[in-house]
Amino acid sequence: MANIRKPSKKTETRHVALSLKNLTGAFVVLLIGFSLSFFVFLVERITSMAAGRNNVVKKSPDISDDPTLSINESVGDEKVEDDERR
């Protein structure tokens, strides 16, 4: 029984408030991520401009400029008056 340890007294754990110094590593990782994503964005923009893919999408001739058309109507649909719906 000589090998059995006696339970030691509990040591008190002190809680220390976090400060910005404790979070420096997290902010460094965040800054590296932001920098890397911005760099990749710039590279994608430059390569798309160099490849000539910066063209504006051309409007289809099937699309009408008539602002009276509702979202659910298309150019070929017949307009139904309110009186005819009832």
N, C-alpha and C positions, 0 to 999 in steps of 0.2 A: 504494500500500500504506500510505499514511499514514493512511487512514481506518479501518484495522483496529485495534480496541482490544486491548490486552493483557489476558489474564485477570487479574483482581484477586485478591488473597489472600482466602481464605475467612474470613468473619467468624464468630466463634463465637456461637451462639445460646444465650442463657441461658434456662433453664426456671425459671419462677417458680411456686411452689405457689399453688393457688387458695385464696382465703379467702372468707368470707361477704360481704365487700365486693364481690368480683367477681360474686357471684351475686345481688345485691340486685334487679336487674331481673327475674330469673326468679321470685323470690319475690313481687315486686309483681304480676306477671302472674298467678301462682297465686292470690294473695289476691283479686285482682279477679274471677277466674273463680269462686272459691268464693262470693264475695259476690253475684255476679250469679245464680248457680244457686240460692242460698238465697232471694234476692228473688223469683225466678220461682216457686219452690216455694210461698212464702207467698201470692203472687198467685193461683196455681191453687187453693190451699186456700180462700182467701176467696171467690173467684168460684164454686167448686163449692158452698160452703155457702150463698151468696146465691141460687144457682139452685135450691136444694132437692134437689140430687143426692147428698146425704149419707145417703141411705136405706140401711138394712141390707138385704142380700139375704135374701129370704124363702125358707124351706125348702120344697122341693117335697113334695107329699104322697106321691110315689112313693119317697122316700128313707126307709129303715127306721132305727129307733133300735136295732135288735138288734145288740149287739156281737159275737155269735157268727158273723155273716156274714163270710166272708172277702172280700178285696179283689176276687177274681175272680167272686164270686157277686153276683147282684142279687136284689131282693126276689122276683121271680117264678120264679127258678131253683129246681129241685128239688135238695135236698141229697143227695149220693151218699155213702153210708157207705164206710169204708175197705175193708170186706169185699167190697162189691159191685164195687169197682174192680179187684180182683185176679182 
